[in-house]
Every structure is written in structure tokens, then in C-alpha cells.
């Protein structure tokens, strides 16, 4: 069935005419991609589209500076307005392409080129700007798309991920300060261990986040290197010699990211090791948060038949059949997110290994997974912070009870009676259900008075 002429307009590309929805700014190449790649529901991320608009605007500014006879002030002004509208969200709905398209991202690059050119021409009231000759001037999808991957990844980490880490770190610091005096039983191998301050336990969680932030921040340096200026295969064909450098400067000015045009464009086009490195640090954060969330839900297990050492907020009913049950749902959401991110890392690593000759052709999937990881990690940390950690409280009585029942505090006796005798004390106390104090006296290793003198929880932490 032919579409109604009133609903569609005719657009042309090098392959001929295509019917395009009349209310959209994209053109023929975008429509061809829509028709040819009806795969899944995953669409190109908004963050990537914004990064492409940033690059297109900065490329136009660089061309205006280097090639003013081609990129005129009139063209630049219209392109700038169109790019600003993309970034502000005014043109949402014009970027419908599937992640599962050409592996170079060419069709999404052209999607952005077409939207900018058509909107710019509408602003000018005439067809002056061409998607390839003007919006894509001095560029190729092969250097623009990987550059947009780096820009979007960098900005997502800076704007969303790191602030979310900082907020969670701040919450843990508060818990540490409020509970410095609380001493509890440590645990290793899921078994009782020597005592620890609860603040020390929480400092371990905080330290994990601080270490992850340091590692992620370190990886940002690799993302600052852009492929822009390499054009099709890294040689820079059809781009002025200084274009990559000037465009990177403009991108830096617009984003504050201090981006540079990578010196070796052949590396920049074919290798995706920077994304692998950065996502590896994000996977490290996921591994740490998985451990933290598991610790929290185990410490909160109960309320009567588990450890019950901390209390977490009761946000919603936990069971459709058991009245009054409350589950550690925020911990469960966090752990699912972490597993997803760890899976994304495998996909990104395999995809990065598939760079053949001058170009990697797994880029849309890589950046989709990367940005999904940043988004999920950021959202999960915000939710965990707001709906779990801020409402966490300490069951001091239960911690003290567990501490006093622990047999591993016997370790403090090693310097006085030796390891072998201390083991005998622990075994006797456990088998007869008596205290360590009673056991050490019964075995005639120490007097009750000497035990009381040397056995001090505060000295053990």
C-alpha cells in the first residue's frame, strides 16, 4: 500500500527517491535504515545524539575558521541553531534508528546530518545546506562516530556517574561518624572472626567507592582523545590539515572536557581500547557495589532469624502471601544492575577485538552498552542512597549480643596462652555452651581476674 501523499514527502539520496514522514526532519538515508533494520527495540542513546550534535556544531565552527569560503557565516548560524535545538531536546523524535544497524554508525551520523540540514534550511527559508557537503564537511562517519562515543562516554561519567558515587560516599562517611563507638563481630568466610568497629566495616565500603572513582577518573584521560580529523581511514582525506585540532578545541570549549585530536588516527579509528579501559573501571565499580549491597542485605537479614545487625527502610510490602514481610529490594535492584554491567563489559570487550583493518564495526552496540552501564550505575546508586542507605540504622544491642557470643575473640588470648591452648578454649566453650571466660578458667590456662584484665574488646579493634 502506498502512503498518502499528505503524510509523506519525497527525499532523494545517491540511490534515488524515498518517502519520508512529512513531520520529520530526517531524510532518505535515515528512512532507508528504518526500513532495512527492523531489529529489536534498542534505539541510539540520547547521550550519543547530543554528542553528535556537539561535534557537528564544533566541526562547522572549525570549517568556518579554516574554510570560510565554503562554511559561510549564514550556513554556520543556521547549523548552530539546529544543533542547539537537538541538544535542548526540541527535535526529539527525529532520531529513531536501531542500535542494530551498520557497525560504523554511518546511518546515525547521516540521521543527524539530515536533521541538521533540513532544520537549518527551514530556518533559512531556502535549500542552502546539504547534509554531506556542509554538515558533514571535513568529516566521515568513521571519525565522527568514534569521537561521539568518547564525548558521550566522558560527559556521562562526569555529569552522572561521579556525582552519584560522591553522594553515596558522603552517606557512608556520616554513618561512620555516628557509629564510631560500636564494636561488633567481624566475619570472614561467612564465619565469625575477630571484632571490628562498625565504622571500620563501613569505611571498607566507602573505600571501595573512592577507589572506583579514582580508577574511573584515570580512564577519562583516554576518552579525551578523539578520532576527529581522521576521516575515512585515518589519513584525513578531504579534511584540512589542522581541522582535527581546531574541532577538538571547539569541542573542549563547548563541553569543558579538554578533548584533543589523537595523534595516531589509524589507532583512533580501528581500536576501541579506551572504551574497554573506561568500562573496565565501571565494571570494577559494579563488582564493589555488588559486594556492598550483599553485605547490607546480609547484615539486615531477619528480623528475628537472621543477623539483624542493621535495619533498612521498609519501603513496600515484601510478599504477596506473607503479611508484614519486608525485603531488601534496593539491594536486589543494585545487584541486578551490577550483573548487567558486568555482562555489558564482556560484550564491549569482545566487540573491541573485532576491529578489522582500518575500522571497528561494532561501535553502535559498544556505545549503547557503555552508556547503559553508566545510566544504570548512576540511577542505582541514587536509588540505593535515597531509599536504603539514608534510612539505615544500627541495631546496637544485636551487634553487642553477637560480639559477646563470638568464639573468635579468643584470638586475643594467643599472646598469653598460645594458639593451641586458645583453640582448646574455643572448642570447649562451643561444645559445652559456656563463655570463653569460663572455659579458660576451667582449663586452668588463666585466672578469672587475669582474663578480665587482658580481655578488652576495645583493644581488639
N, C-alpha and C positions, 0 to 999 in steps of 0.2 A: 504493500500500500504506500503510495506516495504521500509525503507530508503536505499539509496545507501550506500554500504559499504565504499565507498571512502569518504563519507561525515560524517560518524559516526564511533565511536569506541565503544567497549563493556566495560562497567564498572560493577562492582559487589558490592553488599552490602549484608546485612544479609537476604534479601528477594530474592536474585537472581540477574540475569543479566539485564542490562538496556542499551539501545542505547543512547549514549550521543554525541552531536555535536563534531566533531573532532577538531575544532578550539577553543574549550572552555576548561578551566582548571577545571571546576566543575565536580562532579561525579554523582553517581547513585541517592543519596538521593535528590540532587538538581533537577535532571531531574524528579524524581517521583513527587516532589512538583509542578514543572512546568506543568506536565500532569494532576495533580489532583486538582489544584486550579486556573483554568482559570476564575478568578473573577476580574472584574474592570480593571482599568489602573494604579492604585496606586502601586508603587514599593517601596521596602525598601529604606529609605533615605540614601543618600551617607554618611551623617554625622554618621549614625549608623554603616555602614560598616567600616568606618575608625576607629570608637571606638572599634569595634570588633577586627580589626587588631592590634590595640594598645594593647588590653587585651591579645590577643594570643601571641604577641611578649613578653610581660611582664610575662605572665604565663610560657613561655618557659624559660625565664631567671631565674624565681623563681625555676622552676624544675631543671634547670642546677645547681643552687646553693644548692638545697636540695637533689636532686636525680640525681647526675651526672652519675651514672651507667646506668640510663635509658635515660635521656636527655643529650646526649653526645655533645661535642663541635661541632662536624661535623653536627649533626642534628640542633643544635641551630643556627649555621651560615647560613644554608640554609633556615630555617624558618624565620630568621631575614631578609634576602634578599627578600623573598616572601612578608612578611608583609610590608616592606618598599615600595615595588612596588605597593601594594594595596593602601597605604596611598598617594603615589605620583600620583596615577591615571593611572599608566601604565597598570593595569589589569581591568580597567573599561570595562563593557560588560560581565563580568563573574558573576554578581550579579543581576539576572533577576527576583527574586521571588516577588510574590504579597504580599502586606500587609495582605491580607485576606487569611491567612494560619493557621497553628496551633497557638493557643493563647499563647503558651510559647515561640514562636520564634525559636523552635528547628531546623526547616528546614533552617532558615537563619544562625543559628550557624553552622550547618553542611555544608551549602554552603561555608562559609568562611573556615571551616576546610578543605574541599575538595580542594578548590582553592589553599590554602597554601601548602597542602601536595603534590598535583600534580605539582605545580610550583617548590617546593623545590626539589622534586625527579628529575625534569628536570634539575635543577641546578646541582644536584649531579651526574646525569647521571646514576642513578640506583634507584630502588624502595626500599628506606630505611625508609621512613616516612609514617606512617599511620594516616589518618585523626582523628580517635578516640583515638588510643593508644598513639600517640605522640602529635599532635596539640591540642587535647582536654584533654591531661593528667592533672589529678588532678582537672578536671572541669566537670560541667554539663551545659547543656543549661539553666537549672533552676537558676544557679547563674551567669553564664556569660551574658545572655541576659539582665537581670535587671541591671547588672553592666555596660554594654554598654549603656543602656538607660541613666543612671546617667552621665556617662562620656560624651556622645554626647550632652546631655542637658546642662551640665555645660560648656563645651567648646563653644557651640553655643551661649550661653548667654554672655560669657566672650569675645569671639572673634568678634561677630557681633552685638548683641543687645545693650550692654552697650556703645560701641563706637558711635553707631547711636544716642543714647539718648544724649550723651555728645555733639555731633555736633549740634543737634537741640537746646540744652540748650545754647550753645555758640552764636548761631544766635539770640536767644531771648534776651540775655544779650546785644548784640550790638544794637538791636532795642530800648531797654530800655534806654541805654546811649544816643542815638541820639535824643530821643524824651521826655526827662525829663520835658521840659517846656510846653508840650502840655496838656491842660486840656480839657476834653470832658464830655459829659453827661454819667453818669452811667445808667445801666439798670438792673432792677430786674423784674421777672415775665413777661419779654418781654415788660415792660412798663418803661417810663422814671423814673430815680432815681437821687439821688444826684450826684454831679460831682466827677470825678475821673481823675487822670493823666493817659494818655495812657500808660505810662511806668509802672504804677501800675497794669493796666489791663494785660499787657504782663507779668509782674512779676508773676501773678497768673498762667499763662500758664507755665512759667518756673518752678515755684514751684511744679506744678503737676508732671512734668517730673523728677525733683530732688527727690520728694517723692517716685515716682515709682521706680527710680533707687535704692534708699535706701531699699525699700521693696524687690525688686528682688535680690539685693546683699545679703540681710539677708537670703533669701531662698537658696542661693548657699551652705550654710553650711549643709543643709540636703542632698543635692545632692552629697556631698563629701563622704558619707557613702555608701560603696559598698557591694553587696551580695557575692562577690568572696570569696571562701573558704567554702561556704555552700553546694556546690554540689547539690545533687538531692532534698533533703527535708529540708536542714538546718543543718543536723548532721555532714556534712563534710566527708561522706563516700568516700573512695578511694583517699582522699587528705591528704598529710602530715599535721600534727597539725599546723605548722607555715606557711603553704602555702598562706593562705589568706592575712596574714600580709605582707609577703615578696612581693607578687604580687602587693598589693596596693602601697607599697613603690616604686616598679619599675614603676608603672603607674604614680605616683606622679613625679618621676624623669623625665619621658618622657614628661609629659604634663604641669608640674608646678602647678598642681591642688591641691596638698596636700590631696590626697584621703586616706581613711582609710578603712580597712575591718570592717564592722559593727559588734559589739559585739554579738548582738542577730540576728543570721542568720535566725531564724524562722520568725522574723518580716520582715527581708530584702527580703525574698522570696515571702511571701504571701501578704504583704502590699505595696501599691504604693502611700502612703500618701505624700512622699517627692515630687513626681511629681505633685500631686494635689496642694500642698502648693506653689511650684515654679510657676506652671501655673496660680494659683490664682493671684499671684503678676503680672504676664504678662497680665492677664485679667484686672487688675487694671490699667495698662498702657494703654490698649486698650480703657477702659472707659474714661480715661483722654484725650487721643488723639482724640477720637470721639467728645468730648466736644470742644476741641481746634479747630479742623477742622470745626465744625459747627459755632463756633464764627467767624472764619476767613471768611467763605463764607457769613455769615450774614452781617458782617461789610463791606464786599466788594460788597454787593448786589447793583444792579443798572444797568448801571452807573447813570441814572437820576431819576429813580423811586424807588430806594431802599435807604438804609442807606448811602452808598457811602463814608464811613469814611476812608477806606483804599483802596489802589489799589493793585491788584495782577497781576502777569505777564500774558500776553496774549500769551499762548503757541501754540494754534491751533484754527482753526475756531470752533465755538461752535454750529453751526446749519447747517443742510443741506438745509434749506429753508429761514432762516432769515440772510441776509447778515450783516456782521460786528458784529455779536453776539459773545461774549466771555463768556465761562462758567468756574466755579471754579472746573476744572476737577481734580486737585490734591487733593482737599478737598474731592471730591466724591470718589476717589480711596482710600483715607485714611479711610473714614467712612465705605466703603465696607469691607476693610481689618479688621477693628476693630470688625465689626459684625461677620465676620467669626471666629475671635479669641475667641470672647465671646461664639459662638456656640461650638468651639473646647473644651472650658473649661467644658461645660456641658457633652460632650462625655467623656472627661477624668475623670470627677468626677464619672459618672455612671460606667465607666469601672473599676475604682479603687475599687468600692464597691463590685465587683464580685470575690474577692479572696476567693476561696473555699478550706478549709483545708490548705494544705501546699503550695499552689501556686495560683497566679493570672494568668488567661489565657485570658487576653485581652491586653497583652503587645504590640504586633505589632501595633495595632490601636492607643494605647495611645502614643507611641513614634512618630508615624507618625504625629499625630495631634499636639503634643508638638513641634516637630521640624518645622512643617509647620507654626505654630504660630510665632516662633522665626524668621524664614526666612521672613515671610510676614511683621511682625512688623518692622524688620530691613530694609528691602527693601523699605517699605512705608515711613518710617521716612527719609531715604536717599533721596527718590524722593521728598517728601514734602519739605525737607530742600533745595535741589538744585533747584527745579523747581517752588517753591512758596515763601517760607519764605525769601530766599536770595534776591528775587526781590520785596518784599513787600515794599510799600511806603505809607506815611501818607497823607491824604487829610486834611491838617490843616484848610483850610477855611471851609470845610463842618463840621468838628468837632466843630469849633467855632460857626458856624451858628446853629447847633443843640443844643449846650450848651445854647446859648442865648435864644432859643425858649423854652427850657425845663421849665416846671412849678414846677418841684420838687426842684429847687434851693430855692424855698420859705421856705424849711426846715430850712435854716439859720436864718429865722426871728422868729422861735419858741421862743428863749430865750427873745425876745423883745416884741412880741405881743401875744404869746401863741399859742398853737396848733389849737384851734378852730378858732381864727381870721386868722391865716395863711391859714387854709383851705378855709375860705371865700375869701381871696385874690386870691388863686389859681383858685377857681371856677369862680370868676368874670373875671379874666384875660382870662380864657379859653372861657367863654360864649360870651364875648364882643370882643375877639381877640386883647386885649391890653397887654402891658407889665406888669410884676409884679410891677414895679416901679409906673406905672400909677394907677394900681389897689389899691395899698396900700395907695397912696395919696388920691384917690377918696373915699376910705372908712374911711379916717381920722385916720388911725392907726399910721402913721409915716409921717413926712415931707419928701419932696424930698431930702433935704440935709442930714437928718438922714439916709435915705435909702442908699444914695450913700456912707455914712461913714461906714456903717456896712456890706453892700453887696459887698463882695470881693470873687471872685472865688478861689483865691489862699488860702484864709483862710478855704475854704470848703474841701480842699484835704489834 
